[in-house]
Structure formats: structure tokens, C-alpha cells
Amino acid sequence: MADEANSIPNLPTFSAEDEAYMRRALQLAAHARDAENEVPVGAVLVQDGQIVGLGWNRNITLHDPTAHAEIMAVRAAGEKLANYRIVGATLYVTLEPCAMCAMALVHARIGRVVYAATDPKTGAAGSVFDTLISDKHNHRIEVQGGLLADDSSALLREFFRARR
């Protein structure tokens, strides 16, 4: 049956490396939840096969509405690489980026975004907005969604259920 799924056109294909990096992002999401009582979103930024930035949601902890997992990973990579552009890197994130994060990724010249769960309220990688691939920008990002989506969705669902 798995072969049937692989023959469906337009179904994203993920490598073992993609899965490993997304599992690391899920670990960071769990850390956000457990260590800082933040919404469990994690991000891993990879360039040339090396992790250059890690991030998890910290907007509550840092009193900073911009401290989303993706932004934190890009900031860490910028410091590590001494560059505001991370050309061609791949960002693995457990939740579809919002418009703010998507524009930061465009400005950083990220090459690819792989996300787990879609965000039907604020997603900017195809759910609500198509920011990452818009032809209105001078840079477009390859987007693949759905990698370990069930795991990410469960983390988010349990987090919000516990808060109610």
C-alpha cells in the first residue's frame, strides 16, 4: 500500500535526512512546551548538510512577538555565519510559517522550507497565504509540507487542550 501512496502525483518525497531534521525540530518543540510553557513549535536550519541554526517559540518568555521558532533559528544562523543571508539553506519547522516568518525567510534567501503541520489560521506557505512562492517577491522558496504532520499536530493539540 505504501507504494500506491508514492505513485500519487504531487505527493512530497522526503529523504531520511529530512525526517531526521524534522525529528530534531519536534524535540525543540517539546522543549518549548516543557521548559518554557511556550506553544510547541521548533525549527532547524540546515545549510550544506550542517545545522546552522536552532529555534523554538520564545515569544512569551522573551516578551517578543517576533520570537517565533523560525526567527530564532534564522537569528542563530546569522550570528553563527556572520551573515544575514543563509542562501540555499533548508528550514525544517513543525508548523507552517506565518506571514512574518515567511517574509523573514524570503529576505534571508532560504532555499527550501519543509514543515510538518499546516496552520489553517495564519499559514503563509499555502494554507492561507502563498507568501513563500509569490511571484511578487524577488526570491521564491521551495515548499514541502506534511512531514511528520501527525506528530506535530498531536503536540499542538495536547498543548492547547491542557491550557483550557
Secondary structure, DSSP 8 states (H G I E B T S, - for coil): -HHHHHTSTT-----HHHHHHHHHHHHHHHHHHHHH-----EEEEEETTEEEEEEE--HHHHT-TT--HHHHHHHHHHHHHT-S--TT-EEEEEE---HHHHHHHHHHT--EEEEEE--TTT-TTTTS--GGG-TTSS---EEEE-TTHHHHHHHHHHHHHHH-
